[in-house]
Amino acid sequence: MKDIDVLIEALPYIKKFHDKKILIKYGGHAMVDDEAKSSTARDTVLLKYVGMKPLIVHGGGPEISRSMDKLGKEPKFIKGLRVTDEETMEIIEMVLVGKISTEIVSELIKHDGEAISLSGKDSSLIFAHKKGASKIDEEIVDLGLVGEVDCVNTDLLEMFIENDYIPVISPVGIDEDGNSLNLNADTAAGEVASAIDAEKLIILTDVPGVLRDPNDPDSLIQKIRISEVPKLIEDGVISGGMIPKIETCVKAIENGVKSCHIIDGRKKHSLLLEIFTTDGIGTMIFE
């Protein structure tokens, strides 16, 4: 009977999110490990079949670094941030658009989900401008072809969603001169979620969520109001790579996304547990 209980528990959520857009940011384990890749794709297709409208934005940092290695291109970082010259940008596009995006589409199709691979350049899907030089620790830093999002072509996405496709979006932007720009995948996911009026933004990571004590996986903070975020950053609870993720969530909520979730992509079916169960599994950020 336990299986039935699970279905009964899921029903209110299936009703609540029917016809709603759910933006899932694929990252970390969910993109590297074959079993996790397949499982995440299947769960995404399940969302589609119970009446939701999933969209995917994916990253690809480790894969980009690996490909640069193979091609003998030395990655350059300033203060921990990747510098993108033209040659690096070519490799980024090759990996994100040519490889990762199409692999995700293949997984979705394998589980009977109609999916389409899009880069931010397709029909100016993600229109961006080059980020200006900025001051980091008293040093002026120019990261090269790194972009900031100006606007998202929602008409294109709506067309695919209305025709039952799952859009799989690579975080490559295009500027007014037609140049490619490297975008932060979390930021791009937040911008797309806001533009299409998504119900949820779900960020798959390799951590359980926001932990009160980073060494204690049981110290998960299940819910955070956006008003609590500055204090949590100040206290060092939200730190390092979690800061930009949380800032993306805060901005998305301020722009109309109902809730954001940071969940552990290493856990099997974390996506379904977060959406369909009362307790959820990661950290939910809301207004």
WOFEN-V172529 format. One line per field, one symbol per residue. ss: DSSP state (a for helix, b for strand, c for the rest). psi: psi as a letter, one per 20 degrees, with the letter a starting at -180 (. if undefined). Layout:
ss: ???
psi: ???
//
This chain:
ss: caaaaaaaaaaaaaaaccccbbbbbbccaaaacaaaaaaaaaaaaaaaacccbbbbbbccaaaaaaaaaaccccccbbccbbcbcaaaaaaaaaaaaaaaaaaaaaaaaaccccbbbbbccaaacbbbbbcccbbbccbbbccbcbbbbbbbcaaaaaaaaacccbbbbbcbbbcccccbbbccaaaaaaaaaaaccccbbbbbbcccccbcccccaaabccbbbaaaaaaaaaccccccaaaaaaaaaaaaaaccccbbbbbbcccccaaaaaaaccccccbbbbc
psi: ihhggggghhghhgghjpjqpoppoprchiigpgghgggggghghgggijjrnqqppqbkghhggghhghjkpoqpqplipppoaggghgggggggghfgghgggggghhkkppqppqrihoklgoprqpprqrooljpppojclpqppgrpnhggghggghkkqopoppmprpaijjqqppqphggggggggghjlqgqppopakqibpphohioiikpohppqhiiggghghijgorcihghghhggggghhjipgqqporoihppkhghhhhiqghahbpppr.
//
